[in-house]
Amino acid sequence: MTYPNWLSQRAYLTGNQLALSFGEDEWTFGEVNKIALDYAGKLAHFGITEHSRVALLARSNAEAVFVMYGCLHIGCEMVMLNERLAGAELAYQIEDAKVDQVFATSELCEKVAASQPVSFEQLRQAPSVDFTLKAEWAKDCTVSIMYTSGTTGNPKGVRQTAENHFSSAVSSALNLGVSPDDVWLCMVPLFHISGFSILMRSLVYGMGVRLYEKFDPAVCADELCKGQVTHSSMVAVTLDQVLREIEQRELSVSARFKQILAGGGPVPVSYLQRAEAHGIQVLQTYGMTETSSQTTTLQPADAKTKIGSAGKPLFLYQVKIDGAKTEEAGEILIKGPQVTPGYIGKFKERDVQKDGWLATGDIGYVDAEGFLFVVDRRSDLLVSGGENVYPAEIEKVLMAHPSVREAGVCAMADSTWGEVPAAFVVLDDPAVLDELAEFCRGQLAGYKVPKLFRVVNELPRNASNKLLRRELKTWL
């Protein structure tokens, strides 16, 4: 089975439809396709073919999109590099992926100088030569490669195929009901699956993308009120920041805006209530790099009765708990056409699937009605006196306190119990610090109550604003 080149097909079908806007500029699918063809020729000038593997190091701007789409036209594999990583971390990924060429924006070239990158400026100024257009894509061809965050050991390069991206986009469309008239506000990084999947949805759905280089809560709030965008992707902490902007500035969200897709962990019920008060639907979702974005989504109608749930699987997918009964916690397993066929480099030989099921490394349970609840990452689990303690459970309780803006919990060594929980909190009112332990005791077993509370200005997060609990341990 093959797919037609998505960008070529989209330009053919709806060439005059809005595809992309960035700053004051906007482009139709026909215009984007023409620019992408030009960039494909420029990539070919540097020897890139459909058999090449290139690494891209760029911020989320229009030119980055054009280069990515140029790669789609050639059919080469794209390794998406995280601009926030240190030089040594980037060097590991470039070496592990065995890339043929690194392309980077000028201001980031120094980070990967040892790899002799071609700057986007050099690429832009290069001649566009003849190349062979990849008119059809095999479903198992690798489109993109993204490295996992590496909670333990070295990060793994995840292959994402045409089938993975197409299945993800189609399942999401069936769930959301997206149309070509919709415009997705993208303030998440394109090198992350949350951002790149928006571009893939754009090509498959024919919808527009309103792109920003980085997240800005004030600008995001403005966009929700202007009446141009219809969807956006966030995590709980960025949703809270946007809601604060709307509340403090007394803004009115446009009736045209439809939904926020919220990933990266459960959204506190207080956030859902605040969003509802402003007419904003929040769809909580669960997914990962290995599944090319969404796997399950909680519908707004279920948000109040299934607090903390990530919802049910999208149409093409299956979810089960390894060896567990109903409402019994265990490792989450996922099956479906969106699951990666495997890794590259150092982890190339590692089996990703067993009998078609992906072992996620996440702990969760499914209730009697089939709703998935994600409890925590297995790697974040701590054992205190023989009892399993999940940091996310404690964080959820802390976030219910009206003065706690953010909370992060990690394991702290203890001579008696082996490990005990330690909590880091961002507070609106520092005076409440002394009451947090008592607040937790009213809702948690004694061994789950943090033995240390520390006030911080912010919590460590990755580029997609997910909490990095492993970093918290270095703060102890």
N, C-alpha and C positions, 0 to 999 in steps of 0.2 A: 504493500500500500504506500502511496505517496500523497503529499499535499502540494498544491500549487504554491509557488512563492507567495507568501502572505502579503508582502508589501506591493508586489506587482499586481496581485489579484485585487487588493483593496483599492489601489489607484485606478484600476480598470472599472471596478464596480461603482465606486463613489468618489471619483477623483476630485470633485469640487467640494466635498465635505471637509469641515475643519478637522485637522489631524493633530495639530500641536500649536500651543502658544507659549511664549517665554518672554517675559518683560513686555515690551510694547509690540513685539512682532508675533505674527501668526502665519501658519502655513496650512494649505489643504493637503490631502493625501497625494494628489497629483504633483504638487510642488515638492513635497517631502520625497516622493519617489524619484523625481528628477535630480534633486540634490544628492540623494543616496547613491544613485547611479554614478554621479560624478565622483563621489568619495570612493566608491568601489574601484573606479579606474585609478584613483590616486593610491589606494592600497595596493593595487596590482603593480603600480610603478615601483613599490618597495618589495616586490616579489611575492606578495600574498596570493595564494590560490585556495581552491576548495579543500586542499589537503593540509593547509596551514593551521597552526594554533597560535592565536595572538593574545596578548594580555593588554587590557585597557585600564588605565589609571586616570580617572577624570572625575570632576565634580558633575553634578546633575544640571547640565545646561543643554541648549539646543544642539550645539555642535557634537556633544557626546552622543546624542540620539542619532544624528546624521551618520556618525562613524559606525555606530552599532548597526544601523540599517544598511550601511555600505557592506559591512561584514555579512549580513544576511544575504545580500545579492551575490556575493562571491561564494558563500557557503562555508566559510572558515569557522573554526571553533573560537569562541570568545571566552577568555578567562577574565572574570570581573574582579578587579583588585580594589580593596577598601582603602580609600585615601587617608583614613585616620590611622592606619597601621604605621609602625616604625619601619625604618629601612630594612632592618634585619628580618622582620616578619614578612615584608614584601619579597625580599630576596629568597626566603625559603619557598614561598608559593611559586615564584617564577621558576626556580630550579626544579621544584617538584613537578610542575606542569610541563616542563621541557618546552617552553614556548619558543616559537620561531622569531617573534619580534614583539617588543613592548612599544605601545603608543601611549603617550602621556601628555597631559596639558603642561604648558611651559613651566608653570609655578610648581609642578610636582615632579618634574624630571630629575631634580637633584636627589630625591628619595630613592630613585632606581638607577642612578648614574652608572653603576657597575654593569648594568644590563644593556647599556648603550641604547637608550630609548630614542624613538623618533618623536619629536614634539608635535602636538597638534598644529602648531604654526608651520612647521616643515611640511606636514601632511597637506595642510590647506594650500600651500604655495606650490606643491608638486604638480607636475602635469598629470592629466587623467588619460591613461592609456587603455587600449583595448583589453577586454577581459571576457571570460566566459560566464555569462549570467547563469546562476543556479536557478533554473526555471521550476524545478520540482525538488521537493525534499523528501527523502525516505523517512518514514515515521521514527526510525531508530537512530537517525543522524543526530549528533550532538550539536546543539545550538549554543549553549552556554555552560560554563563551569564556574561554580561559586564555592569558595572555601567556607566551611563551617567555622563557627567562632572558636572552636577548640577549647571546650570547658576543661578537658583533661588532655595532656599530651599535645601532639602536633595537630593542627587543623587538617581536615580532609577535603579534597577537591571533589565536589559532587557534580556528576554529569547530569545535564538537563536536556532531554531530547525534544524534537519537534512534537512527538506524541505527548510527552509530559506537559509541555506548555499549552498545546491545543486542548487536551483534556481538562486542564485546570481552567482555561478560559471559558470553555463551553459549559462546564459544570457551574462555574461562577455566574455565567449569564443566565442559566436556567434558574438559579437561586435568586438572583437580584432583579431579573427582568430588564437588563440594560438594553438601551436602544441607540441607534446612530446619533440621535439628538442629545445624548448625554455627554457631559464633560467631566472627566475625573481630575480632581485637584491632587497633584502629586508633589508632596513635600517630603517624601521618603527617598532615600538614596537609590539611584538606578543600579548601583552595583549589588544591591541587596535584592532578594527575591520579591520583597514587598513592592519595590519600585519597578523592577524589570517586568514583573507580571502585569503591571498596569500598561506598559507598552505593548505587551503581547495581546492583552484584552483589546487594546485600541485597534490593532490590526485585524483581529478576528471579529470584533463587534462592529467596527467602523465608527467608534466614538472618539471624541476629542480628548486631549490631555492638556491640562493647564499646569505647566512645569515650573517649579522653583528650585533654586540651587540648594536651599536648606530650609528647615522648618523655622517658621517665625509665627508665634501665636497671635500677634496683633494682625499680621497680614492674612493669616489663615481665617481669623474671625471676619475680617473685611470681605474676603472672598465668599464666605458662606452667606453674606448679606447682600452681595452685589446682584445676585440673580443669574450668574453665568455658569457656575459649576453645580453639579448635581450629586457627586459622590466624593468621598475622600477616605484615605487610609490613615489610621492613627494607632497609638497604643494608649493605655490608661493615663500615663503621665502627661502626654501631649493633649489628650482630650480634656483633662482637667485644666490645663493652661489656656486652651481655647475657650472653655466655658467661663473661666475667670475673666477673660477679656470681654466676652459678651455680657456678663453680669455687671462688671464694673463700669463699662461704657454704655450700658443699657441699649445694646444693639438689638435689631430685629432680624432674625434669620429669614432669608428669602423662602417663599413657598416653593420655589423651583428646586431648592436643595432637598435631596431625598434621603441619603443614608451615609453613615460613617461605618466603615468596616474596621473593627477594633481587634487587633491581635496582640501577641506578646504576653498573654496572661489574662486572668479574669478582670473584668471592670467592676469596681466597687458599686454597689447598688445606689449609693448616694449620687454617683456620677450619672447613672442612668436616669435617675429622677430629675436631676438638674437639666440634662439634655432634653428629656421629655417636656419639661416646662417651657423650653424654647422651640418645641416642635421638631426636634432632631431625633431621628431614628438611629439607634446604635445597634449594629449587628456584631455580636461577639463571635470570634472565629479562632480556629486552631489549625495550624499548618507548620511547615518547616521547609528548609532548603531542599531536603530530599523528596518533598512532595510538590515542588514548584508552586508554593503558596497554599491556599486554603484546602482543608480536608473536611472540616465540619464547620457549621455556622449556626448560631442561635438566633432565631427569628425574634423581632421585637415583641410579638404577641406572647412569647414564652419567657421573656426576660424577667418578669416579676415573679413567676411561679417556679422558674428554674434558675434562681440566683446562683451565679458562679459557674454555670454550665457553659461549655463551648458548643452546645447544640448537637445536631444530628449530622451524619455524613452527607455530603453533597451527592447528587444522583448517581454518579458513576463509581462511587467509592464504598468501601466497607471498613468498619472499625470493630475491633474486639479487644478484650482484655486477656492477656496470655494466662491460661490456666485458672482463671478466676470465675467465680459465680456472680450473679447479679448483685450490684452494689458492693462488690468486694474489690479492693484495690490490687492492681497488678500492672505489668508493663503494657502500654498501649501498642497494638499492632494495627497496621494499615495495609490495605490491599486496593489496587486499582491502577488504571493506565497512567496516572500522574506520578507514580513511584519511580524514582531513579533506577536505572539498570545497574548503577555501580559508581565506584570512585575511580580516580586516576592516581598516577604516581605511586607514592609509598603504600597507599592502601588499595591499589588496583586489584589485588588478589582477594581482598576481603569480600565475603558473600554478604550482599545487602539484604537479599530476600531469602526466606525459608518457606518453601511451598507457596510462593507468591506473596508472602506477608513480610512487611517491613517492621523490624523491631525498632521502635522510636527512641528508646532510652528514657521515655517519659512515663511517669506513674499516674494512673487514673482509674476511674471506674465508670461503668454504664449503669444507669438506674433502670427500674422496671419498665419505664416508658421509652427506653432506648437513647436517652440523652447522655452525652459524654461529659464527665467532669475530670479535668486535668488537675491532679493533686500537686505534682512537682516534678522536677528533673531528678532522675535516679542519682545523678552525680552530686546533687545538692542535699540529698538525704543525710541527716545526722542521727546517730544512735546514742541515746542518753540512758545509761543504766539498763541497756538491753531493749529499750523502747524506741521505735521508729518515730522520728520527729521531722515533719515537713515544714521547711521555712515558709512556704507560701501560705500555709494555714495560719501561722502566726502573723504574717504580714497582713493578711486579710482582716484579722481582728484589730490590729493596730490602725489600719486604714479606716476603720469604722469610728475611731475617735475623732471628734469634730476639729481638733487642733492639729492632727497629723496629716501633713500634705503628702509625704512619701515615707515608705518604710522598707527596709531591707534587713534580712536576717541571715546569719551564717553560723557555722559551728565554731565553738571556742573550746580549746582543750581544758579538761578538768580532771584533777587528780582522783577525785572520788567517782564521778559518773562517766569518765572517758571523754564525753563531749556534752556541752550544754549550749543552748541558743544564746546568741548575742544580737542585739537589735540596734540598727542605726536609723535615726529618724530625722526628717526635715519637718520642723514645727512652725506653725503660724504664731504660737504663743509658747516661748521657751519655759514659761512658769509651770506648764503642765507636766514637765518631765517626771517629776517625783510621783505623779499619780498613775503613770502608765503601767507599772507593775500590778497595781491593784486592779486597774481596768482589765488587764489580761487575766488575772486570777478569776474574775467573774465569768469568763468565757472559755478558759482553757484549763486542762489538767496541769497540776503543779509542775511536772517535769517539762512542760512546753513553755512555761513563762520564762522569758529572757532573764538571764542572770546579770546581764550588762545592758544598759541603755546609753547610747551616745548620740548627742545632737550634732548634726552636720549640715552644711549649707546645701549640699547636693549629693546624690548617690551616683556611683559609677555606672555608666550605661554604654552600650555599644552604639554603632551608627544608626541602628533602627530603634534606639531608645529602650532596648531591653535591659533589665537590671543584670549587672555582672556580680553575682554573689561571690565568685572566686576572688574578686578584687577586695571585697569587704574583709576577707580574712587577713589581707596584708595591712589593714588599718588597726588591727587589734594590738 
